[in-house]
Amino acid sequence: MSHCPTRNAELDDSALLRYSRHILLDEIGVEGQQALSSSHALVIGAGGLGSPALLYLASAGVGSITIVDDDAVDLTNLQRQIAHTESRIGVNKAKSAAEAMRALNPQIGVHAVSERADAARLAELVANADVVLDCCDNFATRHAVNRACVAARVPLVSGAAVRFDGQLTTFDAREPGNPCYHCLFGEEGDASDGPCATFGVFAPLTGIIGAAQAAEALKLLIGLPTLIGRLQLFDARSMQWREMKYRQDPACPVCGATH
């Protein structure tokens, strides 16, 4: 199975009540909630960032959600990975997160992919999604996901969190001239997003960034403005956000004009 079946966008009385606080918002309304209900989100990683992102996508009513993670829940994860519980230590993270999401919202479709997706598998999964959330913890996977999203012209929400520092931005290859992940972070150089096991991470930081990733994804799905071309940098020590603007690299080997 490559993706979840798309759920019926029609909202029954139970759904209208469940999502009433969304429907009250002029920017969402019934039409926006129906758009979420008929959408498919792909989330790469069910750890610190993926946990809050997945729970908010589920609670917000995204109709189909696919989770990709080949890792198993460990005791050290529970400090921040809120989709998992002590009783599910040793269980695959994608399956554990799926269990939490179904408990939160049984109206949605959830599919767990408990494998490390190679380039071909990523291409297949991304092509079936309306939005992709990169919640992984290594550059190789980030670049592989970015290449798949550019090739399929599927928007990508990228987040990162380590120590007390978080990053957030959105890429949208549907519009020519928009930058991609490679424009911002090349595969060469000494950049590092080493694992939390090496550097540590402040527990709520992953919640802040992961929830913000869900917010960006939801806005993409209902057509609201997002962080395209803007990198948000968050310092949890001072609780301050900074923003850096960036553009497409014309020589980018993934999305540039010379590609």
Stockholm file with secondary structure:
# STOCKHOLM 1.0

chainA/1-259         MSHCPTRNAELDDSALLRYSRHILLDEIGVEGQQALSSSHALVIGAGGLGSPALLYLASAGVGSITIVDDDAVDLTNLQRQIAHTESRIGVNKAKSAAEAMRALNPQIGVHAVSERADAARLAELVANADVVLDCCDNFATRHAVNRACVAARVPLVSGAAVRFDGQLTTFDAREPGNPCYHCLFGEEGDASDGPCATFGVFAPLTGIIGAAQAAEALKLLIGLPTLIGRLQLFDARSMQWREMKYRQDPACPVCGATH
#=GR chainA/1-259 SS CCSCCCCCCCCCHHHHHHTHHHHTSTTTHHHHHHHHHTCEEEEECCSTTHHHHHHHHHHHTCSEEEEECCCBCCGGGGGTCTTCCGGGTTSBHHHHHHHHHHHHCTTSEEEEECSCCCHHHHHHHHHTCSEEEECCSCHHHHHHHHHHHHHHTCCEEEEEEEBTEEEEEEECTTSTTCCCHHHHSCSSSSCCCCCHHHHCBCHHHHHHHHHHHHHHHHHHHHTCCCCBTEEEEEETTTTEEEEEECCCCTTCTTTSTTC
#=GC SS_cons         CCSCCCCCCCCCHHHHHHTHHHHTSTTTHHHHHHHHHTCEEEEECCSTTHHHHHHHHHHHTCSEEEEECCCBCCGGGGGTCTTCCGGGTTSBHHHHHHHHHHHHCTTSEEEEECSCCCHHHHHHHHHTCSEEEECCSCHHHHHHHHHHHHHHTCCEEEEEEEBTEEEEEEECTTSTTCCCHHHHSCSSSSCCCCCHHHHCBCHHHHHHHHHHHHHHHHHHHHTCCCCBTEEEEEETTTTEEEEEECCCCTTCTTTSTTC
//
